[in-house]
Amino acid sequence: MLLDRENSGDFLLARHRLAGAWFICMSTYVPVIGLEVHCQLKTHTKIFSPDPYLYGAPANTQAGPVTLGLPGVLPTLNEEVLRLAIMAGLALDCEIAEITKFDRKHYFYPDLPKGYQISQYDMPYAVNGAVRFLKKGQSEPVTIRVHRIHMEEDAGKLLHSQGGGDPVSYVDLNRAGVPLLEIVSEPDLRSSEDAYLYLQTLRNILRYIDVTDGNMEEGSLRCDANVSIRKGPDAPFGTRVEIKNLNSFKAVRAAIDYEIERQADVLDSGGKVIQSTVLWDADRRVTRLMRTKEDAEDYRYFPDPDLTPFHIDRKVVRDIEKNMPELPDAKRDRYMRDYNLPEYDATVLTREKEVAHYFESVCEICGDAKKASNWVKDEVLGVINKEDISIEHFKVTADRLGEMIRILNDGRITSRMAKQIFEHMYAEDMDPQDVIEKYDYKPVDASDLPAIVAKVIADNPDPVQKILNGNDRVKGFLVGQIMKATRGQAPPDEVNRVIDEKLKELQ
């Protein structure tokens, strides 16, 4: 199958193998994708009980009577959950309901002690929001509508035995009752790339306002994708398939691409796509059937009698809105306005809250926003992305980088030296001044440069003659030899000036 990324991923061309050759069929499909994102809130206790939750704690050590669903216990809504939920709704441009309620969603699974999950069905607390992101090469942002956000409790976790013998599953109820937000998009996404950018943007917004740590590897941000395809942009929606077990951005992209291709194969072979829930197998890079899809009535929703409907005070909402942290788009615009940065630079620097904080600290120390921007987005992020580490664990701290840029701007080192010093700072976990002293980094004295250039010219008569004959490209060879002789410590502009003077004397 071929996904036409040149046209924003909007169309899928079904490609089949026949008699050893590939051919492309004439039918085109438009993917229709919606995401359901589960966000674990940063609270000290669970949503309806005082039980704590700590990731990695010994199994079943954080599950009290309410979490276990013992007879006679009553749930009580955690006020901090509601506050964080309202913050998330406001950050995503949602309308906050005046009256909301909780419902019981029934299904029977070993990790659900009560036999039902407390969730929200027909009266969610937030609706009609939006997430906007900019695609590469486009000037106008893409807007993906947020259908609803609702609060709910998490289920426990099943642990399956590995190795020989009879298969055994264990239940860890530590996670049961942990507060979640389920953020449901409209089916506005048209490619796996759209889904990737939407999820990345959503995660960044939620982390900016500090309602979640957004760690997908630890399960505090999880994503299910609803995928269908249709013939043409105006055709009725196809049958959707829900993909679960997406625990990374790469998995979201890969699973959606695979499912789009699988559904196209089914339709092109004359079959029908069955509404179902599938799991993403990251090792085999395929989806596999989990169950045929339930509809809402299968869950037998009804209002939870232990949690009556409640009113969300408008004054509380206004106070939360008034004290909201700066969001990524606002920070980007401020960087463009206050630091005079290009839109691209400002976008890269504000993509992650920690990167933005790092940049601002560097800028505060060195006083040069443009150089701070260049070093952070090119050198710092280059190493972080290559090494796959977080900026919090990056050895070149903001203090160290800011100090190095200040030394560079003072003329005590050259740009070439700065890059070498940066490498030593990272590899050896050192301050810039210590690196300078250890490796004797200092610019070549201007009075020494003519003699160095004269020696290089004398040692390389053939390249010099070619330059005198009009081949200016050979001049780069001389510059390289001089930089080698000075260990890269000669200012390039001054080197070129002195070379021109010496060559002029030979003409």
N, C-alpha and C positions, 0 to 999 in steps of 0.2 A: 504494500500500500504506500501511496505517496501523499504526504501532507503538504499542500501548497502554501509554504510560509511566505512566499513573495507577495501573496495577496492577503496578508494579515491573518493567515490561517483559517480563512472563512470557508474554503471548499476542500473537500476530500476527493481525490481521484482514485478509484478502485483499480489496482494493478493486479493482474493474474498471471500465473505461469501456465503456459500451454505448449506442449511439445518442445520443451527446452527453451522457449523464447518468452519474453515478457511482452504483454500488450496492455494498453490502457483503455478501459471501457469508456463509453461516451457519457455514462450517468455521473452526475456530481451530487455530493451530499454536503449539507451544511450541518456541522455539529451544533448541538444545543446543550449547554452545560450550566449547571447550578451547583454551588458549593454549600455544604452545611459544615460550619466550623464550630468545634467545641473548644471553648476557652476556659481553662481553670483559673479561678480568681485567687488573688494573693490575700487570703485571710488566714488568721491563726487557727481558726476552728471551722467546723463543717457548717453546711448551710442550715441544717435544722437541729443541730445538737452541739454541745460544748466539746465534743471529741476533737482532739488535735489531729493534724495531718502533717507528717514529715516524710518526704520521698526517701525510700530506701530503708525505712524503719523495719524491724523484724515483723514478719507476717502476723496479722491479727492482733497487734498490740495497740491499735488505735481505733478500736470498734467497740463502743459502749452500747448500752441498752437501746438507745434510739436508732443507732446505726444498724444494730442487729434485728430491729423490728420486734422486740420482745412484747408480749401482751401488756397492755395498759400504758405504754409510753406515749407521749404526745410531742409532736414536732413543734419547734418555735423558730420563726425566721430570724436568721442572723442579720442584724441591722447593717453591718458593714457590707454584707453581700449586696443589699439593695443599693447602698451608696455607690459601690463600684459599678454595679450594673447600670445605674443612671448615668454615671460618667461615660461608660462605653457607648450608651445610646446617644448621648449628646455629641460625643466625638465623631460618631458616624452619621450625624445629621438626622437622627430619628425623631419622631414624635413620641413623647413620653406619655403613656396613658394616665388618666386620672384615677381610674379604678382597674385593678387587675386581680387575678386569683390564681391559685394552684390547683392542678388536677392530678388524678391518679392514672398513670399509663401502665396497663397490665400486660405483662408477659412473664413467662416462667423460665428462669435460667438460674443455674446454681449460684451465680455471683450477685443475685438480686434477692436479698434475704426476705423482704416483705412480700415478694410476688408482684410487686408493682413499683414503678418509679414515680416519685413526685416531680412533676414537670408543669408546663403551662400549655394549654391547648388552644382554646378559642378566644382568650383574653390575654395575650402577651403584654408585657410591660412596655415594649417599644416596637414601633412599626415605621415603614416608609423612610428608610435611610438611604445612604449612598456612599460608595467608595470610588474614588477617582485616582487614576494613575496615567502616567504618560508613557506611551510606547516609543521605542527608538525610531527616530526619523519623522515623528509626528509632532505638530505644534499644538494640537488641541488634545486635552486629556480624554480618556475613555471613562465614561460613567457607568458603573454597575450598581443597579438598585439593590438595596437591602430590604427584603420582604418583611422580616421580623427578627426580633431578638427575644428570647425567653430564658428565664432562670430555671434550673433543674439540678437535681442531685446526680452524682456519678454513681456507677455501679462498681462492684468489686472487680477483682482480677483473677482469671483462671491460670493456673500454672500446670503445664502438661509435662509428664515425665519423659525423659529421653533415654535411649538405649534399649537393651533387651528386656525381656519379661513382659508381663501383661501391662498394657497402657494404663496409667493412673493420672487423674487430674486432681489438683488441689485448689482450694479456694482461699484467697487472701482478701479479707474485707476491709483492709486499711483504707483503701480508696473509696469505698462505699460512703456516700453522703458528702463527698467533696463538692463544693459549689462550682457549677458550670454555667456559662452562657452558651446557648446555641444560637449562632448567627447564620441566618438562612438568606442566601442571595436569591434574587429573581434569576430565571434561566437566561441571563443576558450575555454570558460568556460564549465565545465562538471558537476558541482554540485552547490547547493546553498552555500556550504562552500567555494568553489572557488569564487563565486560571492561576498560573504561577505568579504573575504580576499582581493580581487581585489579592492573593493570599499573602504575598510579601508585604504589600501596602497595608493590608488589614493588620497583620502582625505588628508592623512598625507603629501604627497608630495606637494599638492597645498597649504596647510596651512604653510608648512615650508618656501615656497617662498613668502608667504604673499599676494597671489593674491585673496584669499577668506577667510572668517572666517569659512566656511564649516559647518555652523549650519543647520542641516537638519530640526530641529523643526521649525525654522523660514523661511525655504524654500530657503536658500541660497545655498543648495546642494540638488538636487533632482535626482531621479533615475527612469528610465523606464527599464524594463527587457523584452527582446525578448526571448521567450522560445519555444522550439520544442523538439520532441523526435524522435528517429529513431531506427530501429531494427539492432543493431550491429554497431561497430565503423566505418565500411566501407560502410554502407548503405547510400543512398541519404538522404539529409536533409528532415525532415518532415515539415509540415505546421506550421508556427510560430504564436504565439499569443503574443501581446504586453501588458504588465502589467503596469498600471499607478498608481499613488497615493502611491508611496513607499517613506515614509518620515522618515524612521529609518532603522538602520542596521537589527534589528530584523524583520521588515516588509519585507525587501528584502529576507531574508532567508526563512521566513514562506511562503510568496507568491509564490516563485519559487517552493518550495517543494509541495505546494498545486496544482499548475498548472501542474507540472510534473505528479502527481498522477491523476489529472482530465483527462489529455490527454491520459494516459495509459488506464483508464477506458473506454474512448470513443472508442479507437482502439480495445480493447479486446472485446467490445460488438458489434463489426462489424461496427461502425460508422466512420465518417470522422471528423477530426479536421478542423474547419472553421477559415480562417485567419481573425483575429478580434483584437479589442482593448478592454481590460477588466480593471475594477477598482478593487483594493484590498480593501475589506471590513475588516478592522482590528478588528472590534467588533465581527463579525460573523466568521472571519478567513476563508473567501472564496473569490473567484474572481467572479465578475458579469459583464455581457456584457454591454459595453458602446456603441460600434458601430462596424459594420463590417469594417475591415481595409481598409483605403485608400492606393492607390499606389501613387508614386511620381507624375504621370501625373494628378492625381485628384487635386493636389495643383496648377496646372497651373503656375509653376515656369517661370519667365523670368527676365532678368537683370534689376535691379532698374535703371531707367533713371536719377534719381536724384543723384546717387552715382556711378560715373564712375570707371572702373577698375583702380587699382593703384599699383605702384611698391614698394616693401619692400626693403629698402636700406640694402645691405649686411653689411655695416659698422655699422649700427644701431643694426643689429642682433649680430654682433661680440662684440659690446660694452655691450649689455645686457648679453650675455653669459659670458663675462669677469667678470661682477659684480654680478653674480648669488650667492645667499646665499648657504651655505652648505646644501646638501640634506641628507635625512635620511641614505641612504646606506653609504655615505662618512663619516657621523658622527659616525655611528656604527663602521666602520673600524678604525677610529681615536681613539675611545674609547678602542678598542681591542689593538691598537698599543701603545698609549700614557699612558693609565691607566692600561694596562695589564689585562683587564677584559675578562672573557669567552664570547664566541659569544652569548650565551643565554642572559646573563646579558646586554650586549651592545645592543642587539636587543630590549629587553623590555624597556630599558631606552631611546631609540631613537624613539620609536613608536609614541610618541606625542612630539611636539616641546616644549611645556611648561614643560613637565616632564624632558626632557633633560636639559633645562635651570635650573630647580630646582636642579637637580643632580649636575650640574657643580658648582652651587653656594654653595651647601653643601660641595662639595669636596674642593673648594677653602678655605672654613673656617676651616674645620677639618684636611685637608691635608692627608686624608686616603681614597683613591678611592674605595678600596674593601669594607670597612665598610660603606661608603656612599652609594655604590651600593646596599648592602644587606638591609640597612634600607629603602632606597627609594623603591626598587622593592618589598620588602616583607611587611614591616609595613605601609609605606605611601600609596602605591597603594592598599594594602589590605583594608585600611579604605576608601579610595576614591571609590573603586569599590563597597564596601558594602553599603556605604552611597549614592552612585550615585551622587557625587559632582565633580566639577572640581578642579584641583590642585591650581588654583588661589584663590579659596575660602577655602582652607585647612588651618586650624588655626595654625598648626605647620609649621611656615614659614621655608624657607631654612636656614635663620640665626639661628633660634632656634635649628633646628635639628643639624646643623653643630657644634654649641656650645656644645650641649649635647654629641655628639660623641667625641669632644675634651676633655670634662670632663671625659668621660669614658676612653679614652686612657691615661689620666693623672693618672688613678688609684684612682680617688676621689669617684667613684661609681663602682658598679659591673654591669655585663651584665644584671643580673636579675633586679637590681634596675633601670637600664636604660629603660627597657620595662615598668616598673611601672611609671616612671617619664614621659615617652612618652605619656602614657594614660592620666595622669593628665594634661600634656601640651595641649592635644587635647580637653579634656572635659572641662577644666577651662580656656583655652586661656591664658596660662601663660608661662613665660620664664623658662628655665630649672633651673637656679639658684634660682628663686623664689620658684619653686616646692621643690627643695632640702631643702631650709630653712624652708618652711612651714611644711613639713612632716618629717623633720630631717633625710634625707637620707644621711647616711655615712657608709662606711664599718666598720665592727666590728674590733676593735683593736686586732691585732694578739695575744697579750699577754692575752686577755680575752677568746680566743677561747678554750684552753684546759679545763678550768673550765666549760664552757658551755657544751662541749662534754662529760666530765666526769659525769655531772649531768644527761644528757639524757641517758647515758649508765646505770647509777644507777637506773633511773626511769623505765627502760625497760629491766628487767632481762631475760624474756622469749625470745624476739627477739635476745638478745645478745647471749644466750646459743645456739640458732639455728645457729647463725653465727659461733660460736666456734665449733659446730658439723659439719661444712662444708657447710652450706646452705648460700652461699654468696649473694643470691638474696634478702635476708632479710635486707642486708646492706642499700638498698635504703630507707627502712622505717626509719632507724636511721638518714640518711641524711635529709629526709623530716622533722623530728622532730627538728633537729638542725636549719634548715632553718626557720622553724616556730618560734622557740625561738629567732632567730636573725632578724625576720621580713624580711627574704630574703636578709639580708645585709652581710652575710658571703660568702667569696669567695669559690665556690664549690670545687676547687682543694685543697685548704687549709683544708677544712672540711674533705675531704676524707683522706688526709694525717694524720690529727690528730686522726681520728677514727681508722686508721690502727695502729697508735702508741699505743693508749689506749687498743685496743683489744689484741695486742701483749703482753702487760703487764699482761693480764688476762690468757694467755695460760700457 
